[in-house]
């Protein structure tokens, strides 16, 4: 069996998930390739028109929103040679997905991994309490008038028709997201969504020697180290500025914040922050987690929380908000402490509790490592998807596991 994974960007959480799955599927005897949107701009008039369409989408919305009527080229026919299954991950801001699915050869099966809401809504990504996607996505609260009445409704209609006709198989990364997705007519028309727990490489994300990790990163051994970050520090959903402000008033003496992510934010006076930039390398991320006493997240919405699990697997307890699928990734008291969204007092108390009680940090860290090992191993992750491919598209299990993976 040969699987082609598609993801718009060669970075970010969905890319990490797709890349790990692609790398691990050969152990199940499945050839796998990951293809992302080419970096080169589309030339000529068509490229200009596509950029106009994209700017229109951005200017018409108050929050992240993407329509599908794009002119960027979809994966070429030669990319599909010999492919049995196309596995879509995050493909917003790329090609015209509904139209492409209508032309995809019928012999090719389609799986969609849900990392956010985009595939089953009229174009939004994050759940903010709006349930209009369960009907017609109109009027859309994040689109400006008069487009709030038509754009999202049209997008949902096009996705419903294309996904239903292709008999798409939806996979969510948490029970919370699956339950949300099944409110959408798009997912209901395709038979619902199954849940496959995200995987991580537990051979890399494992309990670290904290003394050695700090020596390698030139971090004082007596500092209380807090790790935090996001792919983009400016992402308002990740809420990094609020997080730094809470850390600044939480007795920052002898505290070092290791902040990973692209971009820059205003550092509160008196808070010692070491900006690390983007850290796409898994081994480097594991070293950072291993050097930290705790990992903190103030994300307003997460469908699961793979970064939290990576930190937990390294033996580092986490503090995060009880939102979305986070309680499934971090059961409260089993690897971390969860607080209500924007509960500044509860958040600071959780951090102080962990700072002042090393025994609690060690207990939660040990529990977290064991939980990640038994639940999030990449082998379990790949095996679950391999079983899905075979069940849905009637492929026999191979007698040999000789296969290859290509990540581009």
C-alpha positions, -999 to 999 in steps of 0.1 A, spaced: 0 0 0 12 35 -8 0 66 11 4 103 1 2 128 30 -6 164 22 0 193 45 2 230 35 33 240 55 65 222 63 62 233 99 38 235 128 19 209 148 0 192 119 32 189 99 50 173 129 22 148 132 21 140 95 59 137 94 60 113 123 33 92 108 50 91 75 83 81 90 67 53 111 42 37 86 70 17 69 71 -5 101 36 -15 91 47 -24 56 32 9 41 51 31 17 45 67 28 53 102 14 46 136 28 41 165 3 38 202 12 29 233 -7 58 244 -30 75 275 -17 77 292 -51 50 317 -59 25 309 -87 37 331 -116 18 352 -141 -18 365 -140 -31 334 -122 -7 339 -94 -17 376 -91 -54 366 -90 -48 340 -63 -31 365 -41 -60 389 -46 -84 361 -35 -63 354 -4 -61 390 6 -99 392 1 -103 362 25 -81 379 51 -97 413 48 -132 399 50 -126 381 84 -119 391 119 -102 359 129 -83 332 109 -105 320 81 -97 305 48 -120 296 18 -112 270 -8 -116 289 -40 -79 292 -46 -59 290 -78 -27 274 -65 -20 241 -82 -30 209 -64 -6 180 -63 2 170 -99 -10 138 -115 25 123 -113 24 127 -75 -6 103 -75 11 76 -95 7 43 -76 -10 60 -47 -37 40 -29 -47 65 -2 -45 103 0 -43 114 36 -52 151 41 -39 169 71 -40 208 73 -45 218 37 -61 253 42 -44 281 23 -34 259 -5 -54 244 -34 -91 241 -41 -98 210 -21 -135 203 -30 -128 207 -67 -97 185 -65 -115 157 -46 -141 157 -74 -114 149 -100 -94 125 -79 -94 90 -94 -120 68 -78 -95 40 -70 -78 63 -44 -92 64 -9 -93 96 12 -85 100 49 -87 134 67 -69 140 99 -87 167 120 -61 189 137 -87 218 139 -122 226 127 -114 237 91 -124 205 73 -159 204 88 -168 241 89 -173 269 64 -137 280 69 -129 287 105 -103 269 126 -109 274 163 -140 267 184 -152 299 201 -186 287 212 -203 292 178 -223 261 168 -236 274 134 -214 249 117 -239 222 128 -264 238 103 -254 262 75 -225 283 89 -245 315 84 -244 342 95 -207 336 102 -197 357 133 -160 361 122 -168 373 87 -177 409 80 -209 420 64 -223 413 39 -200 383 34 -211 367 67 -243 356 50 -227 338 20 -190 329 21 -190 303 50 -223 289 39 -210 283 4 -178 268 17 -196 244 39 -219 234 10 -190 227 -13 -171 206 13 -203 186 22 -208 177 -15 -172 168 -22 -164 149 11 -196 130 10 -191 120 -27 -156 108 -19 -167 88 12 -140 105 32 -129 89 65 -124 114 92 -100 110 121 -99 132 152 -71 136 176 -93 136 207 -128 126 218 -136 162 224 -128 171 187 -146 140 174 -178 149 193 -176 185 180 -170 173 144 -199 150 145 -222 180 150 -213 190 114 -234 177 85 -201 171 66 -188 146 91 -222 130 97 -226 125 60 -194 105 60 -203 82 89 -188 102 118 -152 105 130 -130 79 147 -104 89 173 -67 80 170 -45 93 199 -16 114 186 19 99 187 53 112 197 88 97 194 93 84 229 128 74 221 136 111 218 111 125 242 121 106 273 132 113 308 164 135 306 193 140 329 184 175 341 220 184 353 235 174 319 207 192 299 214 224 318 251 221 313 246 218 276 223 247 275 244 269 298 216 272 324 224 277 361 217 245 381 200 264 409 175 283 387 138 275 385 133 269 348 100 274 331 96 263 294 70 277 272 64 285 235 44 283 203 51 280 166 43 317 164 46 338 195 22 363 180 -6 337 177 -33 352 199 -47 317 206 -15 307 222 -18 337 246 19 341 252 19 378 262 -7 370 289 15 341 301 46 363 304 27 389 323 15 362 349 51 349 352 64 384 358 41 388 389 47 353 402 79 360 422 103 359 392 134 359 414 158 332 402 134 322 375 145 316 339 119 313 312 129 294 281 107 307 253 106 289 220 88 302 188 91 325 159 86 363 164 92 386 194 70 399 222 75 426 248 92 411 279 78 423 312 103 442 333 121 420 358 114 387 340 144 367 328 134 353 294 158 335 270 143 336 235 152 304 216 135 311 183 118 282 164 129 248 176 118 223 149 144 197 158 129 171 182 161 163 200 167 200 208 131 203 220 136 173 243 168 188 257 148 220 265 121 201 282 146 181 301 163 212 314 130 227 326 113 222 360 79 228 345 63 235 311 35 260 310 8 267 283 -18 295 283 -35 284 250 -71 294 249 -80 264 227 -62 231 218 -78 201 202 -53 179 221 -19 193 230 10 173 215 37 198 229 23 192 264 27 154 258 63 159 246 71 177 278 54 151 299 72 123 282 105 140 292 94 139 328 85 176 330 51 184 346 28 209 329 5 237 338 -23 245 313 -59 255 308 -87 230 310 -99 236 274 -108 216 243 -89 182 243 -63 192 268 -78 172 297 -74 141 275 -37 149 268 -30 159 304 -54 143 329 -54 166 359 -30 153 385 -15 128 362 14 147 347 2 182 353 -22 207 368 -51 222 349 -67 256 355 -98 273 342 -92 296 312 -77 329 321 -78 321 358 -47 341 367 -48 333 404 -53 295 398 -25 296 372 0 313 394 -9 291 424 -3 260 403 31 272 392 40 282 428 29 249 441 52 230 417 80 254 424 78 249 461 73 211 461 100 192 443 85 159 455 52 169 436 72 178 405 90 144 406 58 125 412 39 142 383 69 139 361 73 102 366 36 96 361 37 117 329 66 98 314 48 64 320 15 77 306 31 90 274 50 58 269 19 36 271 -5 59 253 14 81 228 42 59 213 47 64 176 43 27 169 8 27 184 0 58 163 12 42 131 -5 9 138 -38 25 144 -37 44 110 -25 13 92 -55 -6 106 -78 22 94 -64 22 59 -68 -16 56 -103 -17 71 -116 12 51 -100 4 18 -98 -34 20 -60 -38 18 -45 -70 33 -18 -69 59 15 -75 42 37 -105 51 68 -83 50 73 -48 65 97 -36 38 86 -2 29 99 34 26 91 69 38 98 102 20 93 136 37 96 166 14 
